[in-house]
Amino acid sequence: MDHIVTVQDAVTAFAPWLEPTDAELDAIELEMPLILADVELLDAQIMTIDRPATELDTRRIRRARRRVLAARRELSNLSAAATVTAPGGAA
């Protein structure tokens, strides 16, 4: 007969290596405008799930999509600038 035991200790045990590193937190901070723009777009889309979209809803979704694209553009420009100025690149 097999005994069923809980694994709560393994799940809830504190492990300092499970915490995000400073570099990961910096990356999240850098991506935060894109994350917030995505949330705003999702909110605008969720509002129109159970009803027909009005003209105001359509404009709200269009503006939210533009904010997402702008945030992605800014993030990719920052990434491109960081790779160009990174030390040890090709000469």
ABEGO torsion letter per residue (X at the ends): XBBBBBAAAAAABBBAAABBBAAAAAAAAAAAAAAAAAAAAAAAAAAAAABBBBAAAAAAAAAAAAAAAAAAAAAAAAAAAAAAABBGBBX
